[in-house]
Structures are given as C-alpha cells and as structure tokens.
C-alpha cells in the first residue's frame, strides 16, 4: 500500500520509533494522526516535521483506556478524513528483575500497554479499515518475543502474544483488503527505558555499554524500514542485524540462542585471532551468513534469495558451534 495521500494512525508518535515512523510517513505525503500520552512530545514531533507539519495532528491518548480509544476513529476522521492504516508502535519494558521479584502492578502495566493497548486500537479501527479499498495494520513486536532475556521475561511474553495476535489476524483477514505486517526490532537507540519508568541507578554507562550503544540501529533507520514494509506489503521484517541473528539462531539452535544473553560477544579482533580465514571466507564467498554479527562484515547481509542448506562453523558468542549455513542456488 503506497502511503502517499493516505491517513495513517501511529501510536507512540511522541518519541522513538513512533516519532520516526510519523516523520517518514509525512515525508512520503501521508497524513498522520499521532497518538501519545504526553502532548508536549507530540508538539516536538510536529515541530520536527517542518513544512509537512500541516499534515500532522496529535491526539493525547492512553491506548489502555478503551473508552478513549473507542472515541478516536470519529475524532480523527473529522479532522483528517477516512483512516487507511494503523501502526501500533507504543510499548514499554518491565523493570529489570526476574518474574519471581516482579510485582503485579508492574505486570499489569506492561501487559496493558504492550498487548491490550494494540488490541484496543485494532478493535476500534478495524471496522473502518475493512470499509476502505485498501488498508493496513502494522504491529511492532520485539526481538525479545523469540529470544529470551533474563529480567525481561514478561516484556518478551507480551510481545510474543502480539506476534500471535498479528498472525491470527492475518489468517482471519486473508480474504479482505486489510494487510498485516509484523516487525521485530532489535536494539534501537530510543529512550524506552526512561519512558517505561525504569532506571539504572546513576544512569552512567560503562565503556562496554557505550560501545554497545554505538552499534544499535537508529530510530530513523527503523522508521524508514517500517514504512518500506507497508509499501511493500511485507508480512514480517527484522529491524537490525541483531534481530535477524537471533531470529535465525532461535530456529536453528534454540537452546544455544536462549543462553546467548549470558555470554560475551567477541570482537572482530578476537574472531580474526581465532580464525583469520573465517573473515576472508565471509568476504570472498557468495554465501550468506545470516547469523554473523554485522561488526564482522564489511557491510550488512544482502536480501535473502533462494536458499538451500549447507553446513559451516560460525563464531558466535565466545564458543564455536556448528549450525546450518544458508547458501544461494547458483
């Protein structure tokens, strides 16, 4: 679905990925109804839109409030016209504690925002979308929905529920004009921690954390990929090489993938020192290594083509393991 001239609702449009999605939509000629809890954040998004600000309208809304959400379609249509797409971005993480120490107040809050919120939005907007000649729903999930992270078990569970909601909806809407896209972002450079009310003591980053932060995907890149996915009518996309890595590993070696967060990821220097030939093989071969971290490669992996299975040893975490390698047909 081409977004030019369409009216699109974006949750979480006041910051992070939601803001960048809204700005990218505006650049491509769409009209955007941006939802957020904080009015001042929406005003910041509008100011960043520049000459496209006339096509952005912010709505203060809590997506966990069903009465407020039910009133939104009529409000938005009055201001911007019929709605063509819904993009569910808004989400929060949990405090970094194990389930045994997580209180039910935090549990209910995370579940309400990450699962009930998108469900409320879909229930409110789907009837109108079904009446459009062409329409789309995009749900932003997380790498944490398939790659368990200690201390974020509940967060990952809410996103896994969103995965199934999206896949089930796709099946139910197969014979309609409404397309579905599911997005799995990896580490994105947003302020989700502070916006979730989660703190880390002094907030000072260690040198290792600073280096890790430099490798995350920027929100602007995520925003562009998300809008591209809508226009391409993609069913599912990964955002970030880490997300793609864990996606493949979870299917190929689920127990190993589940333990990855506990282990140190090697630097390019450490891998080269163990096997200099591995880097040369990756650079010179026509084969794709979807599981290899992008810091090992001169450029990100290319779009996957027709695949057959071969076998190769890859350096992942601090161990060597043997997993299938995906090879192109000649």
N, C-alpha and C positions, 0 to 999 in steps of 0.2 A: 504494500500500500504506500503510494507516494504521499508524503506528508504535506506537500505544498497546498495551501488553501484549506487544509483540514483543521478542525477544532479538536484539541487533544488535552486531556486532563492528566496532570502529573502530580503525584503525591510526594511530599518531601522536597518541594521545589525551592525551599529557602536556603539550602546548603548542599554541599557534597555532590553526589552523583545526580540527585534530583535537579539541582540547580543547573548543572552542566547539560543534562538532557533537555531541560526547558530552553536554555540558551541555544543549543544546537537546533532544536525544532524551530525556534524563531528565525535563526539564520536561513533555514530552508523554506521559509514562507508560511509556516503554520501559525495558527492562533492557539495560545496556551492558557489554560486555566490552571494556575499553580496553587497547590494546597500546602499549608504548613501550620504548625501550632503558633509560630511567632510571626506577627505582622511585620516587624522590623526586618526579619530575614527576607520576606517576600519583597519588601521595598528595595533591599540591596540587590536582589536578583533583577528586579525591574530596571534599576539604575545601570546595571552591567549590560543590559540588553541594548543600550544605545538607541539607535534610530528604529530598532524593532520593538521598543518598549510599548508602542501603541497597540501591539498585538498580544500583550501580556496582561493578564488580570489575576491578582492574587486573592485568595479566599482563605480566611482564618478558619481552620477546621481541625478537629480532633477525629481521626479516622476510626477511633474506637467508640465514638459516640454515634450510635445507629440513627438516632433521631436527626442529628445534624447531617449525617451522610445522606440520609433519605431526602433531605431538602435540597441537596446540592445540584442534582441534574436540572431542576426547574430554574434555579438561580443562574446557573452557568448558561443554559440555553437562552435565557432572557438577555444576557449580556453579549454572548459570543455566537449564538446560533447552535444548530444541532451538533451533537458530540459524535466524533468519529473514532476516537481511540481513548483507552485508559492505560496509563503507565503507573504501576504500583512500585514505587521506589522506597518509600518511608520504612524505616526499620531501626531497631536498637539492639545492642548487645546486652548480655547479662553481666553482673559483677563477676570478676574472675575468681570464682570459688566452685568447688565440686558440688554436685547435686545434694549431697548429704548436709552441706552447710548453707544451701540456698534457701532463703525463706519464701513462703508462699506469696507474700506481697510482690516480691521481685518476679516470681514465676508467673503470676497472673498478668503483671505489667508487660513482660516480654511476649507472652503468648497473645495478649490482646493486640499489641501493636503489630507484631510480625505475621500473625495468621488471621486473627479475627478482623483486623483492620482491612487488609486486602479483600477478605471475603465480604465484608460490609460494602466496600466500594463496588465489587463485582455485582453483588445482588442489587445495588441501587442503579448501576449504569447499564447492565446487560440488556434489560428490556429495550432501552433506546438504541443501543448498538445493533441489536437484531433487526431493527427497522431501517437501518442505513443500507445503502447499496454496497458499501464496503466498510469494514470496521476491524479493529484490532485491540487485543488486550496483551500487555506485556507485564510479566511479574519478575521482579528482581529477587532472586534467591541468594545463595552464597556457596562458596567452596565448602564451608562448614556443614552444608547439608549432606555431603557424602564423605567428607574427610574429618573424622572426629578430632576435636581439640580439647584436651583436658581443661576444665574450668569454663568451657563454653558448650557444654552438653545440651543444656536447654535451648540455647540460641540455635544450635545446629538442628535440634529436633523441630523447632518452629519452622525453620527453612525447609527441612525435609517434608514437612506437612504441606508447605506451599508448593513444593515440587509436585506432589501427588495431586493437589488441587488443580494445578495447571494442566497436568497430563490428563486427568479425568475430564476437565472441561474441554480439552481439545477433542477427546473422543465424543463427548456429548454434542459438540458444536460442529462436528465434521461436515455435516450436510448444510451448514449455514454459511453466511457471508462473513463470519467473525473469525479472524485468525488469532492464534495464540503463540506467544514467544516466551520461553523461559531463559533467564540469564543467570549464569553462575560467575559472579565476580570473585577474584582472588583478593589479594591485599591491595586496597585502593587508598590513595592519600587523602582521606577525608577526616572530619572531626567527629566521627561516630562515637568515639569513646566519651568525649565530653558531653555530646548531645544525648547520650544514653544515661548520663548521671553517674558514670563510672570514673573513678580517679585512681592514680598511681602514686600516692604519697606526694613527694615534692614535684613530680612531673618532669624531672630531669632525665634525659635519655643517656644511656651508656653509649660508648663508642660503637659497640656492636649493634645496638639498636639504631643508631644514626645511619650506619652503613646499610642496614636492612631497610630503613625508611627510604633511602635513596633509590632502592630497586623496585619500589611499589609502582603500580600503574597509576597515572594521574587521573583525576576525575574527568578532565576534559577528553582524554582518550576514551574513557569508559562511556561518556555521554555520546560521543560520535559513533562508537561501535553499537550502542543500543539503538540509536536512530537508524543506522545502516541495517540492523537486523529487522526492524519494522518494514523498511522499504524493500528488503529482500524477501520478506515473508518467511524468515528463518524460524524454525521450530525451537532450536536451542543454540545458545552460544556460550563459550567461555570468554571471560574477560581477564586477561593476564596469563602469562606463561605458567605461573604457579598453579592457577586454577586448572589449566589444561593438564599439567603434570600430574596433579592429584587425581584428576578425572580418569586418566588412563591407568594410573597405578592402583586406584581403588578397584577397578575392574580386573586388572591382571594379577595383582598381588595384594588383596585386601588386608591381610594381617600385617604385612610389612608397611603398607600405607598408613594403617592406624597407629603404628608406632613411630612414624616419621617425626611428628612434633616433638618427640622426646630426644631426638638426636641432632647433632650438629651437621649442618650442610657444608660440604667442603668448598673451599675457594677454587678458582680456576688453577691457581698455582699448585694447590695440593693435589688436584686431579692430574695435572700435567706431570708432576713429580712421580706419581704412582705409575702413570702410563702415558708418556708423551705421544705414543702412536694413536691413542684414542681420539685426541683432539684433531690430529691430521686426518684420521679416518672420517670423522664427522664433517670436516671442512671439504674433503675431496669426494666423498661418496655421494651418489644420487639418492641414497636412502634418507628417510625422515626419522628423526629421533624425538618423538613427541614427549618422551619422558625426561629429556635432558634440560636442566635449568638454563635459561637464556644467557646467563653470565658465562657459560662455557662456549657459546657460539658467537660467530661474527654478526649474526642477525637472527631475529626470531624465526621459528619454523614456518615454512610456507604452508599455504592452504592444502589440506589433505586431499589427495587424489585417490584413484582406485588403489585398493590396498590388498596385499597378501601377507601372510605371516612368515617371518623368518625367525632367527634366534641370534641374540647377541648379548654380551655382558656390558652393562652400563654402570657407571659410578653414580650411586645415589646415596645420600647421606654419607656416613663415614665407612659404609660397608660396600663390598662388591656383591651384586646379586645377578642372577641370570633371569631375564624376563624376555618375552617375545618382542621383537623389533618389527615395526611396520615398514614394509618395502613396497615401492611403487611397481606396478607392472611395467615392463618395457614399453 
